[in-house]
C-alpha cells in the first residue's frame, strides 16, 4: 500500500472530476486530498461518503498562502497523519514551487488539465511520471523526456450501464419523443449552432440538455419550443435522463480534450452523433456517427433514429466497459508499479 498526497486546483466538490473519480476508486492506497477551497461543502451534500483511507483537508485561506507557508502546512499535516514521504500527486503548474518543498518519495504530475507553458519546466522537470489524457498533450510533454502515461478520462461504467428499468424523470413528462440528448455543462466549448440548425429544421424533435449553463451563449436557443435546458442534476441521476434519450449528441469545438460524456454515452449503448471534436471521437467511428456540418449532423440523427443493429449496441457497451474508471486505474497502477512508484 502506498500513501498519496494530492495538490490540485479543483475543490473536492459534489461534481466528480477526473482526479476525484480516480482517487475514489483507488482503494488500496491511503490518500490525503488538499482541497484549495477554504470552506468545504458539508459531507451531507455528497452523494457517496468518502472511501475508507481517503481524507480531505482544506488549505487555509491566507494572503499569499503559497510556497513556504503552503509546503510547511502540507508537510505538517502529512506528518500528523503518519504520511512519511508519500507519493505527491500534483494536477496544476501553479503548485510547482510548493511541490519542491513537500517531502515525498515520488512525484506524479497529472498534466491532463495543466500542461506547463513553454519555458516553464519546473513541475515537469521534477516529475517521476507525467499523466496526460490526450495524444496532443502527450506530444507537448514529450520534450521533457519523462516517463509519460496516456490515461484518457473514463466513465463509472456500473452507474451508466443499467439493465433494469429506470424511473421516468418528472421534468421529461411533457417532452415528446424523439429526444436528442446532451450531458454536461454548456460552456464555450459547446457548439450550439448545431442544435439551433437542427431544432429549426426538425421542430418535431426534442433537444434536451442536462447540465448547468456556465459561459455558453444560449440566446440562439431562446424561443425554440423544442429545446429544453434542464440545468444541473446530481451525478447519480444522470443515467435516468440518458435512458430516455433516443440519440445522444456531442457538439464540442475543442479537438484536444478527453470527453467523459462520450464514454458515458457508450456505456449505455445508445446511438451517438458527434462533431469530429475532440480527436478521441475518431477512435469510435465504428459505432458512432461523425458530423462535420449542420447538414451531416441532422442526417446523422435521422440515421441514428432508424438504427436497429443490435451488434452496434453491444459494441458501444464494450467500448464503454473498456473506458471504465476501473480499467483506467488498472492501467495506471500497472504503470506506477513498473516505474517503482507504487
Secondary structure, DSSP 4 states (H G I P E B T S, - for coil): --EEEEE-SS---SS--HHHHHHHH-TTSEEEEEESSSSPPPGGGSSSPPPTTEEEEEPPP-TT--HHHHHHHHHHHHHHTT--SEEEEE--GGGHHHHHHS-EEEEEEE-SS-PPPTT--HHHHH-SEEEESSHHHHHHHGGG---EEE----B-HHHH---SPPPPPGGGTTPPSSEEEEES-B-TTB-THHHHHHHHH-TTSEEEEEB-B-S---GGGTT-TTEEEEE---GGGHHHHHTT-SEEEE-B--SS---HHHHHHHHHT-EEEE-S-SGGGGGGTTTSEE-SSHHHHHHHHHHHHH---HHHHHHHHHHHHHTBHHHHHHHHHHHHHHTT--
